[in-house]
Amino acid sequence: MEENSRPLDTLNAARNKTVMVDLKNGYRYVGKLKAFDIHINVVLSDADEHHNGDVKRKLGNVFIRGDTITIISPA
């Protein structure tokens, strides 16, 4: 697999794949990465909201502001 040199390249490689997005407030969202921008604002589809290890609710499409994100990881 080709090694990506920039964070946006890595995000682009994860497009349409399932990712986990951890937020500063302790919530986690798991869904398919549909879109992102240079501010790391992201759009997920088929997203679930997790808190304290439990699924709290199923949200479908969700927009997450980049300055609230601590980690984006493959699920």
N, C-alpha and C positions, 0 to 999 in steps of 0.2 A: 504494500500500500504506500502511496506517495505521501511523504511527510509535508504537512501544511506549514507555511512559514508565518502566517498572520492569523490572528484570532477570527477575523471575518471569513477567511478561507475555511477554517475549521467549522464555523457555523454554516457556511454554504454547503459543505459536505454533509452536514446533518439535516439539511432541508428534506422534508417529507419523511423523516425518521422520528421515532419516539425519543423524547428527551425529558429529563427531570430539571425543573427550574426551582432552585431554592431562593427564598426571599429573606430580607433582613428581619421581617416580623415572625419568622419561624415557620411559615407556610411553605408547602411544596406543591408545585403543579406538574402533572405528568400528562403529556399529550404530544401530538405530532407537530413538529416545527414547520409552520407554513411560511412565515416571513419574519424579517428582522431589518433593522436599519443601522446606521453608523453609531447611534446612541445605544445600541443593544436593546431597544424596544423590540419585543417579540410578540408574534401572534401564534397561538397554539390552537389546533383543532382537536376535538374529542378529548378535551382536558378534564382531568379529575383534580380536585383540591384535597390536599392531605394536610393534617395538623396533628402533631404528637403521634405519628405513625398510623393514624386512622384516616380512611377516606371520609371526608366530610360531606362532599357533594360532587355530582357530575355536572360540569358546566358547558360542555360543547366547545364553542369558539370563545377564546379569551385573549385579550390584549394585556400585556404586562409591561409596565414602564421600566426601562433599563436601569434607572438609578435605584430601584428597589431590589435588584437581583444581586445575589452573592455568588451563585454557582449555576452553570448550565452544564449538564452532563448527559451522555447517552444513557438511556434507561435499560 
